[in-house]
Amino acid sequence: MRSLTNLIFVTMLFFVSCNTELFDTVDIDLENVPAFVELSSHPISQAFFSAVSLRMKQEVNNGGFSKVMSLISELIADNRNQIQRIRKINAKVEGECLVTSHKLKDRAVFFSGQRTYFQTRGRVALDEKSEALNVMNSRNTQKTAYLALLNSANFNFQTQDKKWQERIQNAQNAVSKVNAALSAINEWTPKTNPAFIQQLVKESTHLYSQVKNFPLSIPSEFIQLAANDNQIKKRLYEWLELLKGSVVESLGSAQSARSQILSLYQNYKNTLDTLNNLLLDDSKKLSSAIENYNTLIKVYSENEVIYTNLTAQNSLLITANTNWCNQEKTNYQTNNTAMEAQLKVFTDLKFWLRKNFSRVRDWLQKKYAH
């Protein structure tokens, strides 16, 4: 762009030089020279000529030439300095725009990444919370099921325990009755009432039937103790001993069965209690985890909103910065073009003054005579 400007400038200088040489040989009024008319009609030229005419009125002959040329040189130098300053400012602005643009773009990437991160973590926390809720509900269902099993086991145990307690009690009663009958037979004398012994034997037989769940006939011939028959007494005693042994055996079996039932129930109950305690502890931990997930979901959601807002605000900054940079670029181009045009005017004026000062002076005196 600058090379093209320089080329145009050199071409115009060549054109003006040719015209000036022509004007040096031919005495033509400057108002009839198109190049000079165009140059003198420029607002900068008019202001300059007005100032020069005032100085020239204070000078004699060509005495003002050096001052006029000095003034135009100062104007050219000042104009060039302003162009240089404008370009430096523009370079600084372009640098700031470049740095700011990169910073804002980096922030946009960071904010977008953080928003995506918290959005993803929020979804993960929500999924984990849902899973924890499902597991906790499952644990609660298991606790309900184990409680039902425990209640059922306790009911069955109480039923079985009551049955075996009754059997044990019946067996113990039967042993007591048999022992009473044996004692009565041992203490039997002719004066003893046979009905008493007969009653004890009946009761022992009845209890045996309850314990063994087996009908047993009473040996009536053994109970007829009216005569002092030691042989019958002996046989009855032996029969009662057999009866007692069978009842004692049933008593031991009942006690062993009740002990086994109690042990099985206790082990079963301990197992269910342990499982329930584990489920309760797991439920507490899951409940605490769910609270933590609620906190995480809230924090992730708040951070997502924060970085969403930051992304929107950063986008506005990017737009504002882009607009500002574009405006500064437009301002630079406008000002630089204006200063370049002004510099060209001053340069052309200097050229005309150096080559045609006397003619310009005459033209000024005529133009600003009033």
LINZI-V753804 format. One record per helix or strand of 3 or more residues. SS is the DSSP state (H for helix, E for strand). FROM is the first residue (numbers start at 1). TO is the last residue. Records with the same first field share a line. If there is no record, write none. Layout:
SS = FROM-TO / FROM-TO
//
This chain:
H = 2-25 / 30-32 / 34-40 / 43-58 / 65-186 / 194-212 / 220-223 / 230-367
//
